[in-house]
């Protein structure tokens, strides 16, 4: 699970059950807990509406300009300015695996601790590009649609749930479904636990999937 979301879930659960000790590790059940999707955000005046994953990868090459993703006219020569949130939030690993095929990000992307500061910097950078959990939005920014060879898809709850949006995946949790760990899973799948996922910028687990996981855990 993304680190910041796991921390939030853990803090919320322990506030309800102080002293609870969870049994994690291998050998337990694995459940779907939320949906993680990465939005690709650009300056609101960026002329592009949809790009492919290959074009997205090209935008993160050293010295890239927006023409590599199909921008035309004067914007084609505008340098790409990658902006990223601090590594500790977890989405960088997802982006490297899904877009860069494990390659490193550019050597000197501007890093920010807070998503709000990152989005403020994007609004002031016409050539800027950002990847963030899809629940985050900011004035002066817009989300690009993405294609992996098929139709363009926006980073929405519906497209992510249907696996139509290329940069989306389930958040998985694993542990022994007993004692405090089972209670923790119960919390994560509850309305309050799913609200935590939204706070962290993720999408809730669709109801039908949540019910499947609850039955798997013997909670219904």
N, C-alpha and C positions, 0 to 999 in steps of 0.2 A: 504494500500500500504506500502511496506517497507519504513522505515523512511528516509533513505538516498536518495532514488529515489524520494520520495515526495518532499523533500527539494530541490533537483536539479530541478525538474519540476517547483516548485514554484518560485525559483530564476530566472530561464530562462524566465518564463512567465512574471514575474514582470519587468524584464529588457526590455521586449517588450511593456508592458502596465503598466507603473508606476502608482501607486495609485489605481489599480484595487482592488475591494473588492468582494470576492467570497462568495456566499450563499451556505454553506455546510449543514451538518446535515441530519437527517432522513427525509423521505418523498420524497426524490428526486429520480432521475433516477440512476441506477447502471450500470456502463459500464465496459467492459473488456478493460484494458489499456496497458498491456504488459504480458509477461510470466516470472514467477520466477521459476528457477530450481536451486537446490543445487547440486553442484558437491562434491563428496567425494574424496579428494585428499590424496595420500600417497606418500612415498618416491619412487623415480624411481626404486629402487632395490627391492621393495616389490614384492614377487613372485605372489601375487594374481591378478586376472584379473576381476573377477566378484564375488560379494557376495550378499546374500539375505538381506532383511531389518531386519530379525531376527538376522542374524549374525552381522549386523551393530550395532544393539542395544546391543548385547553381548559385542562388542568391547568397549563400553562406560561404562561397569560395572567396579566397583573398582577392581584393581589388574588384569585386563584382560591381556591375552597374545594373540599373533596372531594365535595361534592354534585354538582358539574358532571360527575363521572364515574360518578354513580349511587349513591354512598354514601348510606345512610339513617340515621335516628336522630341521635344527638348528633354522630356523626362527620361528618355532612353539612356542618356549619358549621366544621369544623377547617380552618384555613388550610393551603394547600399550601406546603411549604418545599422549593424546588428546591436540590439540592446537586450540584455538578459537579466533575469532575477538571480540572486545569489544561489549557488549550487545546492545549498542545504534544503531547498524546497522540493527538489525531486524531479521537476518537469524536464530539466536539462538531460537527464539520463534517457527519458522517454524520447525526447527529440533526437538525440544522437542515434539511438537505435532505429527509430522509425524513419528518419529523414536522411541522416548522414551515414547510415549503415555502420555505425560505430566510430566514425572519424571524429576528431576533435572539433570543437567550435573554433572560430577564428581566434588568433592569439590575443587580441585586444578588444573584445567586445565590452561595451560599457556595462558594468554590473551595478545593480541596485538592490538594497535590502527589502524595500517595501514595493509592492505592486503599484501603489498609488504614485510613488516617485517615478517608477518606470514608465507609467502611462503619461505622466506629465512631461517627461523627457521626450516621449514619442510625439506628443502633440506639438512639440517645438522642433521636430526633426523631419522635414519633408521626405528624406530618404530613409527614414527609420523603419525597422521591422522588429517585431517582438513575438515571442511565443509565450502564452500564459494559459492556465486553466480556463476553459471556455466560459465560465461564469463571470469572469472579470471583463469589464468594459470601461471605457473612459471617453470623456469629451475630447474631440479632436482626433479620434482613432476610429478605424473601421476594421471589421473582420473580413478577410478574404475567404471566398469559397475555394474548396480544394477538389482536385480530381486525381484519381489513381488509374486513369485510363478510361473511366466511364463518365457518367454525368457529374457535373459540379454539385457539391453539397456544402451547405453552410454548417457551422458548428452549433447545432441546436440539440436539444434533448431528444427530439424525434429522430433526427438523422444519426445521432450517436447510438441510440438504443437499437436502431435497425442495422447498425454497422455500415451505413451508407457514407458516413464521414470518415475519411481515411485515417485521421489521427485520433482515434477513439479506441478505448479498451475497457474491460471490466477491471475494477479494483478488487483484488482477491485477498482474503484473510485465511490463515491456516492455524489450526490449534486443536487441542483435545476438547471435544464437545462435552465438557463436564464441569461442574462446580462454577467457579468465577468466570472461566473462559466461556462457558455456555451462556452465562448471564451477560457477558460482554457482547457476544454475538447477538443476543436478543436485543440489547440496547442499540447496536449498530443498525439493525434491521427495523428498529422502531421509528416512528415519525420524528422523534427528537434526534436520533442518530443520523437519520437522513438529512435533517436540517443542518447538522454539523457539516455534512458533505457539501451542501450548498454554500455554507459560509466559507469553506475552503476553495470554492470556485469550481466544484465538480457538479455532476448531475446525479439526481437520485436514481436508485435502482427501480426500474419499472415494477409496478405492483405484482404482475404475474411472476417475475423472477424472484421478487422478495418472498412471495408465498412458496415458491419451490424450495428456496433455501430454508425457510422456516420448517417446512415438512421434513427436509433432509435432517434438520437438527432435532426433530421431534418436539417442536415448540407449539404446534397446532394440534 
